[in-house]
Amino acid sequence: MGLLSNRVDRDSLKPGDHIYSWRSAYIYAHHGIYVGNDKVIHFTRHGQEVGTGTVLDLLLVSSGPARTYVPCDTCIPPLEGHGVVSSCLNCFLGGGILYRFEYAVSHALFLAKARGGTCTLAVSDEGEAVVQRANYLLNNGFGCYNVFKKNCEDFAIYCKTGQLVLESSMGQSGQAVSIIGGPLAAVLSTPLRLVTTNIYGMAATAVGMYCVSRYAADIGMRKDVVKVSAEDLTRRLAIGALQVIEPSLPALPSSVR
């Protein structure tokens, strides 16, 4: 894996690979599990790659790739009640570049990555188990989409590891941690103005805090994760023992939905 890029060729893909593709302006990446035969299983918000149902969607959707309104004949739309879908690789990429998410990376390499959502310290299960989880969730669902706690990256990481963060306001998504961690690091470093007025020193401190927040929040380091089978996961969701709700933010105007 390169330091600056996880870009791969299609020919190198193996069933069970966690793949992703950055959307325009690199605002976010869409993640999924390659299951072989040119198919990718991924998690969406009612068929939409990313979204909150709020005004934030104006920014998120505008960064997405241009898409045709004619669905591919080989792609499977989400079943009623959940957003796990099966797409061909071309539709999943949407004209974007193919990248592979890396597991069990070294601590030094993880910290060297400036952007979250590209690798983890956690160890992946074997490809066969990963594909089995993804297919099971395609048929049984992954619960309610939440951009901060249960998004497409969380889905892919669960399929790869079988691990979930159950008691937290933040899931295992590196992208979500980056979105929260960057501004948070800047805020936390602000009091240092009382100690130093050197802009470079403050910037270095903010970067350091950001890296520490990513490191501590990675699923490979956290202590609040549990191994849960796909069958147990869907059972918990069915009885309400595991609940994730969508963020309550100002609604998106009906004219732009």
TIBAKOL-223485 format. One record per residue: x, y, z of N, C-alpha, C, O in turn; residue in three letters. Coordinates in pm, whole numbers, padded with zeros to 5 digits, always signed. Layout:
TIBAKOL-223485
XYZXYZXYZXYZALA ...
//
This chain:
TIBAKOL-223485
+00084-00119+00000+00000+00000+00000+00087+00124+00000+00184+00131+00076MET +00056+00221-00084+00133+00343-00089+00096+00437+00025-00013+00428+00082GLY +00190+00526+00058+00166+00620+00167+00057+00720+00130-00025+00757+00215LEU +00056+00763+00005-00036+00867-00036-00163+00814-00101-00262+00886-00109LEU -00162+00691-00149-00278+00640-00221-00294+00491-00204-00196+00417-00201SER -00421+00447-00194-00454+00304-00190-00514+00260-00323-00586+00160-00329ASN -00484+00332-00429-00541+00304-00560-00497+00165-00608-00381+00127-00595ARG -00593+00091-00665-00564-00045-00713-00628-00066-00850-00716+00009-00891VAL -00583-00169-00919-00642-00210-01045-00755-00309-01019-00753-00380-00919ASP -00850-00314-01107-00961-00409-01093-00912-00553-01089-00968-00636-01017ARG -00810-00581-01166-00762-00719-01175-00705-00769-01043-00693-00890-01023ASP -00670-00678-00953-00611-00718-00826-00716-00746-00718-00682-00793-00609SER -00842-00717-00747-00947-00735-00647-00972-00882-00617-00965-00968-00705LEU -01001-00909-00490-01036-01044-00445-01167-01036-00366-01193-00935-00300LYS -01249-01141-00373-01373-01140-00294-01343-01115-00146-01255-01177-00087PRO -01418-01022-00089-01394-00987+00051-01316-00859+00068-01298-00812+00180GLY -01268-00801-00042-01195-00674-00033-01290-00560+00004-01403-00554-00045ASP -01244-00473+00090-01315-00349+00125-01264-00242+00030-01146-00206+00033HIS -01352-00191-00054-01311-00093-00154-01386+00038-00133-01488+00042-00065ILE -01334+00144-00193-01402+00273-00184-01362+00359-00303-01267+00329-00375TYR -01437+00465-00322-01409+00559-00430-01444+00699-00383-01555+00724-00337SER -01348+00791-00395-01373+00929-00357-01467+00994-00457-01460+00968-00577TRP -01553+01079-00405-01642+01156-00491-01580+01292-00519-01475+01326-00464ARG -01645+01370-00603-01591+01499-00647-01549+01585-00529-01618+01591-00427SER -01436+01649-00545-01378+01740-00444-01329+01664-00321-01290+01726-00222ALA -01331+01531-00325-01283+01448-00214-01351+01483-00081-01289+01474+00025TYR -01478+01521-00088-01551+01553+00034-01582+01426+00112-01574+01425+00235ILE -01616+01321+00043-01640+01193+00110-01610+01080+00012-01597+01102-00109TYR -01598+00959+00066-01578+00841-00017-01692+00743+00010-01743+00735+00122ALA -01730+00670-00093-01833+00567-00075-01764+00432-00065-01677+00400-00146HIS -01803+00352+00036-01737+00226+00068-01828+00106+00041-01951+00118+00048HIS -01768-00007+00013-01845-00129-00008-01756-00251-00001-01634-00240+00014GLY -01817-00368-00012-01745-00496-00010-01754-00561-00148-01863-00586-00199ILE -01638-00587-00207-01635-00658-00335-01656-00806-00307-01583-00867-00229TYR -01758-00865-00371-01794-01005-00342-01764-01098-00459-01801-01215-00457VAL -01697-01046-00561-01663-01128-00678-01763-01109-00790-01871-01052-00772GLY -01727-01160-00908-01814-01152-01025-01859-01009-01057-01971-00986-01101ASN -01767-00914-01034-01792-00773-01067-01903-00713-00983-01967-00617-01027ASP -01930-00767-00862-02038-00720-00776-01984-00658-00648-01885-00704-00591LYS -02052-00553-00603-02017-00485-00478-02144-00472-00394-02247-00427-00444VAL -02135-00509-00267-02246-00491-00174-02211-00373-00084-02103-00368-00025ILE -02304-00278-00075-02274-00157+00002-02400-00105+00070-02511-00146+00036HIS -02380-00016+00165-02488+00036+00249-02522+00179+00208-02432+00261+00189PHE -02651+00207+00195-02696+00339+00151-02808+00389+00241-02859+00316+00326THR -02844+00513+00221-02961+00569+00290-03078+00565+00193-03098+00657+00115ARG -03154+00456+00198-03269+00436+00110-03228+00445-00037-03300+00503-00118HIS -03112+00386-00070-03065+00387-00208-02976+00504-00243-02911+00503-00347GLY -02971+00605-00158-02884+00721-00180-02751+00695-00111-02749+00652+00005GLN -02639+00721-00179-02507+00687-00125-02481+00745+00012-02432+00676+00101GLU -02514+00871+00029-02488+00938+00156-02598+01040+00177-02652+01094+00081VAL -02630+01067+00303-02732+01167+00328-02776+01169+00472-02757+01072+00546GLY -02835+01279+00510-02885+01297+00645-03033+01330+00646-03097+01329+00751THR -03089+01361+00526-03226+01407+00521-03238+01551+00564-03347+01599+00597GLY -03125+01622+00565-03121+01760+00611-03057+01849+00506-03024+01804+00396THR -03041+01977+00542-02980+02073+00450-02836+02037+00419-02781+02085+00320VAL -02772+01953+00502-02635+01912+00474-02625+01833+00344-02517+01827+00284LEU -02735+01774+00301-02734+01697+00177-02704+01782+00056-02655+01731-00045ASP -02733+01912+00063-02702+02000-00049-02553+01997-00079-02512+02001-00195LEU -02472+01991+00026-02327+01984+00010-02282+01844-00030-02202+01827-00121LEU -02336+01743+00040-02292+01606+00016-02331+01557-00122-02248+01498-00193LEU -02456+01580-00161-02503+01531-00290-02435+01605-00404-02410+01546-00509VAL -02406+01733-00384-02341+01809-00491-02202+01760-00519-02147+01787-00626SER -02142+01686-00424-02007+01635-00444-02007+01497-00509-01901+01443-00541SER -02125+01440-00529-02133+01307-00588-02115+01309-00737-02122+01415-00800GLY -02091+01191-00796-02071+01182-00940-02202+01197-01015-02309+01168-00962PRO -02193+01242-01138-02312+01249-01222-02361+01107-01250-02282+01020-01287ALA -02491+01082-01232-02544+00947-01246-02661+00945-01342-02738+01041-01352ARG -02673+00836-01410-02785+00818-01501-02910+00783-01422-02900+00722-01316THR -03026+00819-01473-03151+00784-01408-03200+00645-01450-03298+00595-01396TYR -03132+00584-01545-03166+00449-01588-03082+00350-01510-02961+00345-01530VAL -03142+00269-01421-03064+00176-01340-03003+00065-01424-03060+00022-01524PRO -02886+00019-01381-02820-00092-01447-02903-00218-01426-02956-00241-01317CYS -02915-00301-01530-02997-00421-01523-02944-00524-01423-03020-00607-01373ASP -02814-00518-01394-02754-00618-01306-02750-00575-01160-02715-00654-01073THR -02787-00449-01133-02782-00399-00996-02913-00426-00923-03020-00420-00982CYS -02902-00456-00793-03019-00490-00712-03051-00373-00620-02969-00337-00536ILE -03170-00313-00634-03208-00199-00548-03231-00247-00405-03248-00367-00382PRO -03231-00155-00308-03251-00194-00168-03391-00251-00146-03488-00204-00205PRO -03400-00352-00060-03530-00407-00023-03602-00306+00066-03540-00216+00123LEU -03732-00322+00077-03812-00232+00160-03765-00238+00304-03759-00346+00364GLU -03732-00122+00360-03696-00118+00502-03548-00113+00531-03510-00088+00645GLY -03463-00137+00431-03319-00124+00458-03245-00084+00332-03297-00096+00221HIS -03123-00035+00351-03051+00026+00240-02931-00050+00189-02846+00009+00122GLY -02920-00179+00219-02807-00257+00166-02838-00296+00023-02942-00355-00005VAL -02747-00264-00070-02771-00288-00212-02654-00363-00274-02543-00365-00220VAL -02681-00425-00386-02579-00493-00466-02569-00422-00600-02669-00407-00671SER -02448-00379-00634-02426-00306-00759-02311-00369-00835-02224-00435-00778SER -02311-00346-00967-02193-00383-01042-02082-00284-01007-02109-00176-00956CYS -01959-00322-01034-01845-00239-00996-01850-00102-01064-01816-00001-01003LEU -01893-00099-01191-01900+00028-01263-01998+00125-01197-01967+00243-01180ASN -02117+00075-01160-02216+00161-01096-02169+00206-00958-02193+00320-00918CYS -02102+00117-00886-02050+00154-00755-01948+00266-00766-01952+00361-00688PHE -01858+00256-00861-01755+00358-00878-01813+00489-00931-01764+00597-00898LEU -01917+00480-01013-01981+00601-01066-01884+00689-01142-01895+00812-01138GLY -01789+00628-01211-01691+00706-01286-01569+00745-01204-01476+00807-01257GLY -01568+00709-01074-01456+00743-00988-01344+00641-00995-01352+00542-01069GLY -01240+00665-00917-01122+00580-00913-01138+00475-00804-01196+00502-00699ILE -01087+00355-00828-01099+00244-00735-00984+00245-00633-00867+00253-00670LEU -01020+00236-00506-00921+00227-00398-00956+00109-00308-01072+00069-00298TYR -00854+00053-00243-00876-00057-00149-00841-00012-00007-00732+00039+00018ARG -00934-00030+00083-00916+00001+00224-00824-00105+00284-00842-00224+00260PHE -00724-00062+00362-00625-00155+00414-00645-00182+00563-00683-00094+00640GLU -00618-00307+00601-00633-00353+00739-00498-00395+00797-00404-00428+00724TYR -00492-00392+00930-00372-00433+01003-00247-00355+00959-00139-00411+00947ALA -00265-00224+00936-00150-00141+00899-00070-00111+01025-00120-00125+01137VAL +00053-00070+01007+00138-00036+01120+00090+00094+01183+00020+00173+01120SER +00128+00115+01308+00089+00237+01379+00148+00360+01310+00082+00464+01299HIS +00271+00348+01264+00337+00461+01198+00266+00499+01069+00246+00617+01040ALA +00228+00398+00990+00161+00425+00864+00022+00483+00888-00021+00573+00816LEU -00047+00432+00989-00180+00485+01020-00172+00634+01054-00252+00713+01004PHE -00076+00672+01137-00062+00811+01177-00014+00899+01062-00040+01020+01060LEU +00056+00838+00966+00107+00916+00853-00003+00950+00754+00012+01042+00674ALA -00112+00876+00758-00224+00904+00668-00296+01030+00713-00348+01035+00824LYS -00299+01130+00628-00359+01257+00666-00510+01251+00672-00573+01327+00747ALA -00570+01161+00594-00716+01154+00584-00766+01023+00640-00713+00917+00609ARG -00868+01029+00724-00929+00909+00776-01012+00839+00670-01038+00895+00564GLY -01052+00715+00700-01136+00641+00608-01061+00570+00498-01119+00540+00393GLY -00932+00543+00519-00852+00474+00417-00785+00348+00470-00745+00262+00392THR -00771+00336+00602-00703+00219+00660-00739+00209+00807-00797+00300+00865CYS -00702+00096+00868-00729+00074+01009-00622-00017+01068-00556-00092+00996THR -00607-00009+01199-00517-00098+01270-00579-00236+01292-00508-00333+01321LEU -00711-00246+01277-00784-00370+01302-00747-00477+01200-00708-00447+01087ALA -00761-00601+01242-00731-00716+01156-00859-00764+01090-00963-00776+01155VAL -00851-00792+00962-00967-00840+00887-00983-00991+00901-00885-01064+00917SER -01108-01036+00894-01134-01181+00886-01106-01229+00744-01078-01149+00655ASP -01112-01360+00725-01087-01418+00593-01195-01373+00494-01309-01345+00532GLU -01158-01368+00367-01248-01320+00263-01381-01393+00258-01484-01331+00234GLY -01380-01523+00280-01504-01602+00273-01603-01556+00379-01722-01545+00352GLU -01553-01530+00502-01640-01484+00609-01693-01343+00580-01807-01311+00612ALA -01610-01261+00519-01650-01124+00485-01764-01124+00384-01863-01053+00400VAL -01749-01205+00279-01852-01214+00175-01981-01271+00232-02090-01227+00196VAL -01968-01367+00321-02086-01428+00383-02164-01323+00463-02287-01318+00455GLN -02094-01241+00540-02162-01135+00617-02232-01037+00523-02347-00999+00545ARG -02160-00995+00419-02216-00896+00327-02343-00950+00261-02443-00878+00250ALA -02340-01074+00217-02457-01134+00152-02573-01150+00250-02689-01130+00213ASN -02542-01186+00374-02647-01201+00474-02716-01067+00499-02839-01060+00509TYR -02637-00961+00510-02694-00828+00535-02766-00773+00413-02857-00692+00426LEU -02727-00818+00294-02800-00779+00172-02943-00828+00180-03035-00761+00133LEU -02962-00945+00237-03095-01004+00246-03171-00965+00372-03294-00972+00375ASN -03097-00924+00476-03162-00900+00605-03148-00758+00658-03211-00724+00758ASN -03068-00676+00594-03056-00537+00634-02949-00511+00738-02898-00603+00803GLY -02915-00383+00752-02812-00338+00847-02867-00229+00938-02791-00156+01002PHE -02997-00218+00943-03058-00118+01029-03066+00018+00963-03059+00031+00841GLY -03083+00120+01046-03104+00257+01001-02971+00325+00970-02877+00318+01049CYS -02966+00392+00856-02845+00465+00816-02827+00589+00904-02922+00663+00929TYR -02704+00610+00949-02671+00731+01025-02533+00776+00979-02437+00700+00988ASN -02523+00899+00929-02400+00945+00865-02282+00946+00962-02168+00937+00917VAL -02307+00958+01095-02199+00962+01192-02175+00829+01264-02064+00803+01309PHE -02278+00747+01277-02264+00626+01358-02276+00496+01278-02216+00395+01316LYS -02351+00498+01171-02366+00375+01091-02380+00413+00945-02492+00428+00895LYS -02267+00429+00877-02267+00468+00737-02205+00358+00652-02184+00247+00700ASN -02175+00388+00526-02124+00286+00435-01989+00230+00479-01961+00112+00459CYS -01906+00316+00540-01776+00269+00588-01793+00178+00709-01724+00076+00721GLU -01885+00215+00800-01914+00130+00915-01962-00008+00870-01922-00111+00926ASP -02047-00010+00769-02096-00136+00714-01981-00223+00663-01973-00341+00695PHE -01893-00163+00583-01781-00238+00526-01687-00288+00634-01639-00401+00628ALA -01658-00204+00734-01569-00245+00843-01632-00359+00922-01563-00452+00963ILE -01764-00351+00944-01830-00462+01014-01818-00592+00935-01787-00697+00991TYR -01844-00585+00805-01833-00704+00721-01692-00763+00728-01675-00885+00727CYS -01592-00677+00734-01452-00723+00736-01410-00779+00871-01329-00872+00877LYS -01464-00725+00979-01415-00763+01113-01519-00833+01201-01484-00905+01294THR -01647-00811+01171-01752-00864+01258-01764-00787+01387-01830-00832+01481GLY -01700-00670+01395-01699-00591+01518-01787-00467+01505-01794-00404+01399GLN -01854-00434+01615-01941-00316+01620-01910-00233+01744-01871-00286+01848LEU -01927-00103+01730-01922-00012+01845-02066+00006+01890-02146+00065+01818VAL -02099-00043+02009-02238-00044+02052-02277+00074+02140-02388+00126+02126LEU -02189+00116+02228-02225+00220+02325-02145+00346+02301-02056+00380+02380GLU -02176+00416+02193-02102+00538+02162-02184+00623+02067-02269+00572+01994SER -02159+00754+02068-02224+00844+01974-02152+00847+01841-02197+00913+01748SER -02042+00774+01831-01963+00771+01708-01934+00626+01671-01896+00546+01757MET -01952+00591+01544-01923+00457+01499-01775+00437+01473-01691+00509+01527GLY -01743+00335+01389-01602+00307+01363-01552+00372+01235-01439+00347+01194GLN -01634+00454+01172-01598+00517+01045-01485+00619+01062-01496+00712+01141SER -01377+00599+00986-01266+00693+00989-01301+00826+00927-01248+00929+00966GLY -01393+00824+00829-01436+00949+00767-01509+01036+00868-01483+01156+00876GLN -01600+00977+00946-01675+01053+01044-01581+01111+01150-01598+01225+01193ALA -01482+01032+01191-01386+01080+01289-01307+01197+01233-01277+01292+01306VAL -01272+01191+01104-01198+01301+01043-01281+01428+01038-01231+01537+01062SER -01410+01413+01005-01498+01529+00997-01512+01596+01133-01509+01719+01143ILE -01525+01514+01238-01541+01568+01373-01405+01608+01431-01392+01712+01496ILE -01304+01525+01405-01173+01543+01468-01099+01667+01425-01031+01730+01505GLY -01112+01705+01296-01042+01823+01248-01085+01950+01319-01002+02017+01380GLY -01214+01984+01313-01261+02104+01384-01240+02096+01535-01209+02196+01599PRO -01257+01974+01591-01239+01958+01735-01095+01987+01775-01070+02052+01877LEU -01000+01938+01695-00859+01963+01724-00829+02112+01721-00753+02164+01803ALA -00889+02181+01625-00867+02325+01616-00922+02397+01739-00859+02490+01790ALA -01039+02354+01785-01100+02416+01902-01016+02390+02027-00991+02480+02106VAL -00973+02265+02044-00896+02228+02163-00760+02296+02168-00706+02320+02275LEU -00706+02326+02050-00574+02390+02048-00582+02540+02068-00480+02605+02091SER -00702+02596+02061-00719+02741+02075-00664+02795+02207-00601+02900+02204THR -00684+02729+02322-00630+02781+02447-00478+02798+02447-00424+02872+02528PRO -00410+02729+02356-00264+02740+02352-00218+02877+02308-00099+02909+02316LEU -00311+02959+02261-00274+03096+02227-00225+03171+02350-00152+03270+02340ARG -00266+03122+02469-00221+03185+02593-00075+03150+02622-00007+03219+02698LEU -00028+03041+02558+00109+02996+02581+00202+03041+02471+00316+03080+02496VAL +00151+03034+02346+00235+03072+02233+00152+03144+02128+00035+03112+02106THR +00214+03241+02064+00147+03312+01955+00203+03269+01821+00168+03325+01717THR +00290+03170+01823+00352+03119+01701+00249+03038+01622+00202+02935+01669ASN +00215+03086+01503+00112+03019+01424+00152+02879+01385+00067+02790+01376ILE +00282+02858+01361+00329+02724+01322+00319+02627+01440+00287+02510+01422TYR +00347+02677+01559+00334+02592+01676+00191+02552+01702+00163+02437+01738GLY +00099+02645+01685-00042+02614+01703-00092+02518+01598-00171+02428+01627MET -00045+02536+01475-00086+02446+01367-00035+02305+01393-00108+02207+01375ALA +00090+02294+01437+00148+02163+01467+00072+02095+01580+00050+01973+01577ALA +00031+02174+01679-00045+02117+01790-00181+02067+01745-00225+01959+01786THR -00248+02145+01659-00379+02104+01608-00368+01975+01527-00451+01886+01540ALA -00263+01967+01443-00242+01845+01364-00217+01726+01456-00268+01617+01433VAL -00137+01749+01559-00108+01641+01653-00232+01591+01723-00251+01471+01739GLY -00318+01685+01766-00444+01647+01832-00535+01571+01736-00603+01475+01775MET -00537+01615+01610-00619+01547+01510-00572+01403+01492-00654+01312+01486TYR -00441+01382+01482-00386+01248+01465-00417+01160+01587-00450+01042+01573CYS -00406+01218+01705-00435+01143+01826-00582+01103+01831-00614+00992+01871VAL -00671+01194+01789-00814+01162+01790-00846+01049+01693-00926+00961+01725SER -00782+01050+01576-00802+00941+01479-00750+00809+01535-00815+00706+01522ARG -00634+00814+01596-00571+00694+01651-00656+00632+01761-00679+00511+01762TYR -00704+00717+01854-00782+00667+01966-00918+00615+01923-00973+00524+01987ALA -00973+00671+01814-01107+00631+01769-01106+00513+01674-01212+00459+01642ALA -00988+00471+01628-00981+00359+01534-01033+00232+01599-01007+00207+01717ASP -01105+00151+01523-01165+00030+01578-01060-00069+01626-01088-00153+01711ILE -00938-00058+01573-00831-00145+01617-00774-00108+01752-00697-00186+01810GLY -00810+00010+01805-00759+00057+01933-00868+00067+02040-00838+00066+02160MET -00992+00075+01999-01100+00099+02094-01130-00023+02180-01110-00137+02139ARG -01179+00006+02301-01214-00101+02395-01365-00124+02401-01412-00215+02469LYS -01441-00040+02329-01587-00051+02335-01645-00123+02215-01759-00099+02177ASP -01567-00211+02153-01615-00288+02038-01641-00432+02080-01574-00486+02168VAL -01738-00493+02017-01771-00633+02045-01785-00708+01913-01824-00651+01811VAL -01754-00836+01917-01772-00922+01801-01917-00971+01801-01963-01032+01897LYS -01987-00942+01692-02128-00978+01682-02151-01047+01549-02114-00995+01444VAL -02213-01165+01553-02244-01234+01428-02352-01159+01352-02429-01084+01412SER -02357-01178+01221-02458-01109+01140-02598-01151+01183-02691-01070+01182ALA -02614-01278+01219-02744-01326+01263-02787-01259+01395-02902-01220+01411GLU -02691-01247+01488-02721-01183+01615-02748-01034+01596-02832-00975+01664ASP -02675-00973+01503-02694-00831+01473-02837-00804+01426-02904-00714+01477LEU -02882-00881+01328-03017-00858+01275-03124-00893+01378-03231-00832+01380THR -03095-00991+01464-03191-01024+01571-03203-00907+01667-03314-00870+01707ARG -03090-00847+01704-03093-00732+01796-03167-00614+01733-03242-00544+01800ARG -03146-00594+01605-03214-00485+01536-03365-00509+01533-03444-00416+01550LEU -03404-00635+01513-03546-00669+01502-03621-00645+01633-03737-00605+01631ALA -03555-00669+01747-03622-00655+01876-03593-00519+01941-03637-00492+02053ILE -03518-00435+01871-03489-00303+01923-03379-00299+02026-03364-00199+02097GLY -03299-00408+02037-03190-00411+02134-03068-00335+02085-02976-00307+02162ALA -03067-00300+01957-02958-00221+01900-03022-00117+01811-03071-00150+01703LEU -03022+00006+01855-03090+00111+01782-02994+00223+01742-02910+00266+01821GLN -03009+00266+01619-02936+00383+01570-03037+00469+01497-03105+00422+01406VAL -03049+00594+01537-03145+00683+01473-03073+00785+01388-02957+00816+01412ILE -03143+00836+01288-03083+00938+01203-03075+01069+01278-03161+01098+01362GLU -02972+01149+01250-02956+01276+01321-03078+01365+01306-03141+01370+01200PRO -03111+01435+01413-03225+01528+01409-03172+01668+01383-03129+01738+01474SER -03176+01707+01255-03127+01837+01211-03235+01903+01125-03332+01837+01088LEU -03220+02031+01093-03321+02097+01008-03348+02020+00882-03254+01972+00818PRO -03472+02006+00844-03511+01924+00729-03466+01988+00598-03455+02111+00586ALA -03439+01903+00501-03405+01949+00367-03531+01999+00298-03632+01929+00299LEU -03527+02118+00238-03645+02170+00169-03699+02071+00067-03620+02007-00004PRO -03831+02057+00058-03891+01959-00033-03856+01986-00177-03856+01894-00258SER -03826+02110-00212-03798+02145-00351-03665+02090-00399-03640+02084-00520SER -03576+02048-00304-03445+01998-00346-03426+01852-00307-03315+01800-00319VAL -03531+01787-00261-03520+01646-00228-03515+01560-00353-03506+01438-00343ARG 
//
